[in-house]
Amino acid sequence: MLASSPTPHSSCSPKKHNHTGTTLTDLDQIRAYIVAALPDVGWIAMALVALVAALRGQSSLRARLGVLVFFGLSLGAQILYAPSTLEGILVAIIAPISLAWMLETLIIEVRRWAGHRLGVPMDETPILTGVLVWLARLLVAPVRALLWFVRLLLDWRGTWAGLREWVLDVAPLAPGRTRASLEAAAAIEQADAASAQAERIHAEATAAARQAEELAAAARAEREQAAAELAQIRTAYEALQAEKEQRERAQADLRRVLPGETKVQALIRIYQALYEGTAVYLDRGTAPAIARDIAERIDYNEGTARRELGRWVDEQLSVSGTSVPSRTVEEAVR
């Protein structure tokens, strides 16, 4: 195959490329279009698969990787056939990368939406975002290294000590073990011990609170019982007071003439109240002494009192012998 020289219309003809080579036939052009379209068909198919997986709430990582692989192939083809200038390369890569980023972000957001509907929390980051973060770190690494060397020059001892501590923390003491991991394990063990102690303190506090509640309930019961007993005592005291007052009123009635009552009636009433049912009741021999005592109480003439009481006793004895008279005081003195 001979290299063809560029023709005047080679820069604008759709059948020519920006590289030197043989002239392509129409069949070759069709075959080249089909081959160039295969990566685009591949990433579109992978995008549909990833979108279906996202709608089901399933992981779409493999499909998104397929999208990026086919997109990379398509991007490589565009860069290969782009003009060999900075502007041409930027035009060839900016639009595809933006489209791939938006497509992957759309798939992730659809999966999050589906996960939210299914009640399953999902959190994914676009792969291109991770790649950009890695590239940013890669670009920042030389600057950080330069700053570290500057600090090493300014503070050799402090920087070297920091480097030593970092190595001791990161370097493994044994397979799978570093000082940082051992310190983390010790911290976890200490946290577990503190958690156990906190649980024990909580249990003790709960038991103390329960005991305090029981004591409070017992104290309330005792107070209620004491209040009931106090109420009973108060009731009994009031009853005693009422009985005492009644007794005092009765004793007072035995020392005075009641309203509407004559002194003779008062004499007979007091005699019956004090001596009825006793051995001296209706006794003619003791009647004068009793009459004298009652006369002093009601301010009555002693002789009249002895005479009236003796007459009443004689009437009672003459009517019913030695039995208790059945007539009232009013009937006896009428």
Disulfide bonds with the S-S distance in Angstrom:
none
